[in-house]
């Protein structure tokens, strides 16, 4: 007869084996992420990263900029195409595009404070892209902001090391996918530059522009590829975060105290993307809440505001997109002209 102790021992051995295996796999993933460093968030440089970290890059570019810009652009990646040359043509003022990937309102606030307090740049104007998802009440502070000490110090002091935050945030399948992509490119060769950032902070999408020029650009494919990840930004958003609304008011207070003109807009979304996100999430409810909130701010602050989120706005080109939420240069220039008109 088997002793009842025997199954228990086997069960304990299995649990111990499972936990040790999971720990080994976790350590392996962390080592791979740190060594391969696909998003240039760690100090290792054995492999060529897929992207540079935008927050650090924008600060470094602005530090190297030959002039003190009179206009600062704040926003997320869908504001990176705003053309500084066109702004110069329309206003005769120098601008710098300080928009960064996946920015939330605290990113805007931290960037503005760093520019004014540490770089001693006082702009005449702010152009602010008010992404609705930047007010998401179900997203924490972006780990990339926490890791950039120069900016994060403007909103909080990290409780744990910024590098630990980056390591934790890298534990997801998308990061592992980036690791594998870097390894594949290292063996087969990197593709031609997908995009580059100009010295004044604007992004140029070389690959997409070339395809548009040759007539080979497939907008439907690009929208379909980016649609699910875009909709996921709103999936669990139920209202505008009160803390992030306060960050916007803090920005407007800084502008008011320093006589800085503010021009704000809600970025465009492709017609297909807009239809899909409205059907799948509470996007439209959040959109209307943001419009009401902007109206309430007008009682305290002076600013220009334009809602460009509908692609039909001012005869915007419904096909003038690179993907679901990134306008091409034509629509980006239209936004600039409307804001500055």
N, C-alpha and C positions, 0 to 999 in steps of 0.2 A: 504493500500500500504506500502511495506517495505521501510524503509529509506535507502538510499545508504550508510549511515554511519555504518549500522549494519553489512553488510558483511565485511567491513574494520575492524571493531572491532574484529569480529570472526577470521579474517585472522591474525591480530596482536596477539591474544590470542594463536592461533595455533603455530605461529612462536616462541613466547615466551616459550610455553610449549615444543616445539621441542628443542630449544636451551638449556633450563634447563635440559631436559632429556639427551641430548648429553653430557652436562657438568657433570651431575651425573654419567653417564656411564664411561666417561673419568677418573674421580676421582676414581671410583671403580676399574678400570683396573690398574691405577697407584698404588693404595694401595695394590692390589693383587700381582703385580709384586714385590713391595718392601718387603712385608711381606713374600711371598713364596720364593722369591730370588732364582730362579732355576739355575742361572748361577754364583752364588756367587759374584755378582757385587755390592751388597749393604752390609751394616754392620749388617743386621738382620740375625739371625741364629736359627729361630724357626723350620724350616724344613731343611732336608738334601738336599743340592743342587745336581743337576744332574752332573755338571762339576765345576771344579775350574777355575778361570780366569788365563789363561796361562801366561800372561805377568808378573803379580805379583808373580806367583808361580815360574817362572824361575829365577827371580831376587833373591827370597828368597832361592831357592835351591843353586844357585851359591854362595850366601853369606855364606851358611852353608857348602859348599864344602871344603874338607880338603886340597886340593891342588890348586895352581893357574894353571888353564889349559893353555896348550901351543897351543891348537887348539880350536877355537870357531866355532860352526855351526850356521849359520843364515838362516832363511827360514820360510816357513809356515808349516802347519800340515803334508804335504807330505814329509817333511825332518825330522820329529820327530823320524822316525824309524832308522835313521843312527846310527850304532852301535859303541859306544865309545870303547867297549872292542876290537872289530876288528881293530879300528884305532890304539889302543895301541899296538896290536900285530904287525901291519904293520909298525908303525913308532917309537915305543917305546916312544911315546909322549901322555900325558894326554889331553883328550878333554872334552868339555862340549857342550851339545846340547841346544842352546838358541833359537831354532825355536819356533814360537808361532802360534796359530790358525789364519787363515785368514789374515796373515801378508801381508802388502804392503811394498814397498821399504823404506818408511819412518820409518817403524817398525824396519827394519834391522839397519838403520842408528842410530836411537835413542838407540837401544840396544847396538850397538857397542860403541857409545860415553859414555853411562852410565858405561859399563864394564871397559872402559879404564880410564875415568876421575874420576868416583866416587868409583869404586872398585879397581882402580889402578892395573888392570890386562892388561899386554901387551902381546897378543898372538904371537906365531911365525907364525901361519897360520890361515886363514879364509876359511871355506868351505861354499859357498853361493849357495842356491837353487834359481835359477832365474825363479820363476813362471811368466808366461806371464801375468796372470791376476793381478799380483802385480804391473804392470805398467798401470793399467786401468785408462783411462782418464775420466771415468764417475763415479768414486767412490770417495767419500770424505774420509778424515782421519777416520779410524775406531774409533768409540766411546770408545772402550775398551782401545785404546792407549791414548785418551784424558783423560780418567778417571784415568790412571796410571800416576800420577804427576811426579814420578821419571823419567819416560821415556819421557813423553810429553814435559817436560821442555827443552829437548834437541833439539826440533824442533820449539817450539812456546810457548807463554804464553796464557793460555785459556782466552777467552773473557768472557765467562760465566762459572759458576761452573761446574766441571767435572761431578758431580752427576746429574745436570740438563741434560747434554748430554746423560748420561746413561738412564735417565728416558725417554727422547725423543726417543732414539733408541729402547727402550723396547716396544714402542707402535706399535707392529706389531703382526699378527696372530701367527707367529712361537713362539714368547715369551709366548703368552697366552697358546699355546699348551704345552709348557714346564711347565707352571704353573699347568695345568691339569694333566700332567704326574707325577709331584711331589706329588700332592694330591692323585693320584691313588696309587703310590708306598707307600705313607705313610699309606694307608689303607690296601693294600694287601701285602706289603713287597717289599723291593728293590731287583732287580735281582743281581746275583753275579757280581763282579766287571767286567765291560766291558773292562777297561784298567787301567794301572797305570803308573806313571812317576817315573823313577829311580832317585837316588840321583844325577846322572850326566846328567839329563835332557832328556834322551831318553824315548820314550813312548813304552810300551809293550801292545799289544792288547790281553789281556788274553782270552776273549770270542772267538774271531776269531781263535787264535792259538789253543785253545782247540778243536774247531770244525774241524779245519784242521787235527789235530792229530787223531780225531775220524772218519774222513771221512764224516762228516755231513755238512761241510761248503758248502754253495750254492753261488758261485761267481756270477752267472747270476742274482740271486735275489738281491744281494747286489749292483751290478752295476745298475740294473733297479731302485732300490730305491734311488740311489744317482745321477742318470744321469741328471734329470731335474734341480736339484739345482746346479750341476756342470756347465751345459751349460748356466744357468742364469748368471753366473759370466762374460761371454763374450758377452751376448746378446746386450748390448748397448756400448760395447767397440769399438771405431772407430780408435784409434791410440794409440801409446805409449805415456803416459803423459810426456811432457817435464820436469815438476817439479820432477817427479819420476825418470826420466833418470838422472837428476842432482843429486838426492840423491845417486844414484849408483856411479856416478863419485866422489862425496864427500867421499864415502866409499873407493873407490880406491885411492883417494888422501891421505886419512888417512893412508892406508896401505903402500903406497909408501913412505910417510914421515917417517914411523916407521919401514921400512924394514920387513913388514909382507907379507908373501907369500899368494897369493889368488888363490883358486881353485873354479871355478864356473861351475854349470851344470843346464840344464833345466830338471826338473823332468819328469819321465815317466807317460804316461796316458795309460789306458787299450786300447787294439785295438778297442773294440766296442765304448768306450767313445771317442776315437780320431776320428773315422769315423763319429760319430754323431755330435760332436762339429764342425768338418770341414764343414759338410753339413748345419748346422743350423746358423752358425755365421761367422764372419770374422777371425776366429782363425788362419787359415793358413796364411792369409795376415799379421796378427800381429806376427806370428811365424817367417816369413821371415824378417819382419822389425827388430825384435829383433836380428836375426842372423847378419844382416847388421850392426846394431848398435854395436854389440859386436866386429865385425871386425874393425869398426872405432876406438874403444877404444884401440885396440892393438897398435895403433900408439903412444899412450901416456903412457900406463900402461903395466906392465908385469904380466900376469896371465895365469893360465891353464883354458881352457874352453872345456867342453864336452856337446854335445846335446844328452841327453838320452831319449828324449820325445817319440821316436818311440820304441815300445816294442820289436822290433827285434834287438835292439842295443846290440851288443856283446853277442848274443845268450841269451838275457834275456828271462825269462819264460813268455809267453803270458798269462798264468794263474796265474802268481805270483803277484796277487793283492788282497787287502782286499775289495776294491770297485772300483769305476770308476777311481780314481786318487791317491789312496794310495797303494803303493807297499807293498808286504809282506817282511818278513825278508830276504828271499833269494835274491830278486831283490835289496833290499836296500844294502845288503852286496856286490852285484856285482857293484853297483854304487861306493861304497867306494873303492873297489879294483881297479877299472878303474881310478878313480881320483888320487889315491895315487901310482899308478904303475909307 
